[in-house]
Amino acid sequence: MEIIKVTGLSGESQVIIGELLENIGSYLPKTKVFIITDENVKAYHGDKFPDLPTYCVEPGEVSKSLEVAGELYYWLLEMGADRKSFILGIGGGVVCDLAGFVASTFMRGVDFGFVATSLLAQVDASVGGKNGVNISGYKNIVGTFNQPKFVICDIQLLKTLPHEEYLNGFAEIVKHTLIADSEMFKFIEENIDALKVYNPILLEKLVIHSAKIKASIVQADEREKGERKKLNLGHTWGHAVERETGMSHGKSVSVGMEFSARFSIKKGLLEKRDYMRLLNILRELELPICIKVNPRRIFEALSKDKKKNGDAIDFIFMKGIGNVKVERIALDKIKEFIEIG
């Protein structure tokens, strides 16, 4: 078991990797605790939940909305929750985002923690203190920066994931290596077949690695004023792809990373051989690199991205494997690139 600390303005968070869901009781405060989860997670792992009031939402992005948040506020009020209550989110990225947002806004904020049940949640969504909901498919338009008290990453829970959902999590793992660790990128290349099937030893190594990278960046820039923007590699284009296609977050980020890499070549920042290495690793992980949607539609969605600044946006370019740069670029330059390739 490994514990990684994330210190933010809202307090200290602990990411506990290797702990088991059934031991969650020892991490909960002696106050009223309320669980938010989804129907799939409850069906697979509900027998390991503590005996506490539980609200199940519909699985998927459909539940990451103000409407569902409102339902949860009413439920908490009916169940007698108060400012000293604690909210425990048990689930993947959607549940963690939703539970963190509800906890951060209910009665102006109550404490909360997560048990991350998907690979994507363990390596990214549950770590770092970003909590938010979508509006009309636009990602995380309403949200907060607020650290959970703890994040439990039970590696054993990952063996119940559908194969496609399991591989989705690797998009964020690859992203972290592209940002900060060329050696780990090489490790993934060399162990790709072993990683494509559930292997708790290798998975724990990768979850720890991603959590450490994200924790170090978040601690340096919790509110995303500078360094933390690097974590958006693949997400500017990827979030727009996700809205327009309904593809999963991991697949959309994969498409977004290919777009960022190709754009980086166009700007003379990235060598073609590194672009090909990225494409090869994404293909091996059964992640998409292109979509059959008019790129102008994707651009229209991108132009409403929450990270937009006037007529420009902070875009993350690759300078090589393990090295990226943030550059504010006019939206017209992105439009020009997609039109001329």
N, C-alpha and C positions, 0 to 999 in steps of 0.2 A: 504493500500500500504506500502511496506517495501523496503528500499534502503540498499543494502549491498555494501560496498566499497572494491575493490581489488586494492592494491597498488603494482605495479611491476616496474621493471627497465625502462620500456617504458612509464610509467605514471600511472595515476589512472583511474580505470574503475568502473562504477557504475552498479550494477545489480538491476534493478527496477522491483519488483514483485508485480503484481496487477494493473499495468498501462495498458491502452487499446491501441491497434494498431492505432485506429483512432486519438489518441492524439500525434502521433509520430512527427508531425510537430513542436511541441514546443521543441523538443530535437535536431532538426537538425540545423547545422550551416548556416549562411547566405552566402553560397558559392554554387558552383555547386555540386549537389548531384545526385548520380546514384544508382539505385536499382538493386540488383541481387536477383532473386527469382527462383522458379521452376514452372512448368506448373500447377501442382495440387494446390499449394498455391495461385497462381494467380487466378485460377478458383474459389476457395472457398472464398478468402478474398480480391481479387483485388479491390473491390468496396470501401475498406477502405484505400487503398494506396493513398499517396499524388500524385499529378499530376507531375511526374518526369520521366525522361528517365529510362526505365526498360528493363532488359535483362532476359529472361526466359530460364532456362536450363532444360534438361530432368530430371525428378525425379529419384532419386536413385544414388547408388555408381558409376554408369557409368559416371556421370558428374564430379566426383572428380578426375580429371586427368589434366596432363600438357597440353593436347590437348585442353580441354575446357578452361583452364586458358588462353591459347594463344588466343583463340577466343575472350575472354573477354578483353584482352589487346588491340586487334585491335579495338573492339567496342568502348572502352573508348577513344582511340585516335581519331576515326572517329567522336565521339560525342563532342570532344573538351575538354576532361578532362585534368587537369594539376595538379601540385603538391599541389595546395590548394583545390583540389576537395575532396569530401567525399563520401565514398561508404557505402550503407546501405544494409545489407543482411537480407532478410525476408524469413525465412524458417526453416527447421529442421537442423539436424546435418551436412548433406552434404552441404547445402547452406551456413551455417555459416563457416564451414571449408574452403570452396572454396572462399567465399567472403573475409574472413580474409586473406587468402593466397594471393589473387590477390591484395588486398589493401596494404598488407605489402611489396609487390615486385614491384608494378607499380610505375615507376619513383622513385625507391628506397624507396617507402613507402608514402602512404597517410592515413589520418585518416579514421576510419570506426566505425560502430556500427551495432548491430543486433536487430531484433525482432524475438525471438525464438518461432516457431509455433508448435513444437512437445514437448511432455513430456521429451523425451530423451535429446533434445537440451536445454530445460529449466533447467534441473537438472544437466547437465554435459557438453555437447558439446560446448555450447556457452560461458561457463564460464571458465576463467583461462588463456586465451591468447595463446593457442596452435592452430595453423592454418596449414593445410597441405593438400596434395593431394597424391593419390596412384599411384603406378607404377606396371602394370601387376597384379593388385589385392593385392599387398603387401601394407599394410595400412600405410599411412602417412609417406612414405619414404622421401618425399621432403616437407619441412615445415619451419615455423618460430615460435618464441616466440614473441608475440606482443599483447598488451592488446587493446581490443575495447574501445572506449570512453564510451559506454553504452551497456547494454543488457536489452531489454524490455521483460518481461515474462508476456504476457497477458493470464491469466488462462482461459478466455472464449474461446480462440482459440482451446483449447484442446477438446472441445465437438464435433468438426467436425472430429476428428481423427477416422480412422477405429479402431475397437475394438482391433485387433491384434497389430496395431502400438501403440495404447495407452498403452497396457500392456508391450510392449517392453521397454518403459521408466522405468518401475519398476526395471529392472535389475540393472541400475545404482543407483537407490534409495536404493535398498537392499545392493549393494556394499558399499555405504557410511556408512550404519549402521554397516556393518561388520568391517569396518575400525575403526570407532570411536564412536559408540553409541549403546550399547546393549539395552538401554531402548526404543529407537525408533524402533529397530528390534522387540521388544516385542509389541510395539504399532501396528505395521503392522500385526503381527500375530493375534492380538485381533480384528483388524478392517478389515480383509482381504476381506470380502464380500462387505462392504461399499466402499472399495477402487477400487474394480473391475468395478464399474460403475462410470460415471462422477459425482464427488462431489466437487464443487469448493472450499468449505471451507477446506475439508481434503487435497485436492490437493495443495492449497496455503500453508498449513502447511508443507507439504512434500517438496515442491519446495524451500521454505525458508530454511528448515533444510539442504537440500543437498547443496544449494548455500553457506550457512554459513560454512559448513564443508570444501567444496572445496576451498572457499576463504581463510580460515585460513591456509590451507596447502600450497596453491599457494603463499601466502604472505611470508611464511617461506622459500620457496624453489621454486622460479619461474622457474628456468632453469632445474629442475628435477635432482639435484645432490645428493639428499638424501631423505628428507621427502616426496616429491611429488611422488616418486616412488611407495608409498603405493597405490596411486590412480590407479595403474596398476593391482590391484587384479582382477583376472579372465581374464585379457586382453592378457597376454602372450600366453596362450593356446587359448583364445577366438578369437584373431585376426587371428591365423592360421586356426581355424575352419571356420571363416568367409570367408577366401580366398578359402578354399578347398570345401566348401559346398554352398556358395552363400547365406547363411542364414543372416537374419538381424543382425545388431550389438548387439541389446539387447539380442536376443536369443543366439548368439554366446558367449556373456559375461556370460550368465547364465550357459552354458556348461562349460565355463572356470572357473567359481567359483566352480562348483562341482568338477572339476579336481583338483583345488588348495586345496579344503577342503580334498579330498581323499588323496592327496599327503601329506598334513599336518598330517593326521592320521598316515600314513606310517612312518613319521619321529618322531612320538610321541609328536607332538605339539598340536593336537586337539583331544578332546574327541568325541567318537562316538555319544553321545546324541546331541552335537552341530551340528555335520554333519547332523544328521537326521532332526533337526530343520530347517536347511538351505534347505534340499531337500523338506521338507513339504511346506515351504513358496514358493519356486519356482514352485512346482507343483500346488499349489493353485492359483498362478498368471498365470498359463497356459504357463509357460516358460519351455523349454526343459532342461533336465539334461544329456542327452546322445545323440549320433548320430550314424548312421549306416555307418560309414566311417572307413577304416583301420587307426588306430592311427599312424601308421608309416608315412602315407601321411601327417597327421597333423604335426608330428614331423619335417618332411622335410621342411614344410612351416615355422614352428617356428624357424628353424635354420637360417632363413634369416630375422628374426625380427630385426627392427632397434635398439632395446635395447640390442642386443647381444654385448658382449665384448670378442673378441677372440673366444675361445672355451667354454665360460661360458655366463651366462645371470643372471640378477638380477631378481629373482623369488619372488613373494609375497606369503608367507605362513600365514595361520590362526593359532592363538594361543588361540582362543575362539571367541565368538560373541563380536565384538567391539574391537578386538585387533589383529593386524597383525605384521609381521616382514619381512624385506627385507633381502634376503640372496643370495649372489652370488653363483651360483651352476653350476657345469660343465654340459654341454649339454648331455654328456654321462650318467649322473645320471638320467636325465629326460628320456632318451631313455631306460635305465634299468628299470625304474619304469613302463613305459607303456608296456614293454614286460613281466614283471613278475606280474604286478598289485599290 
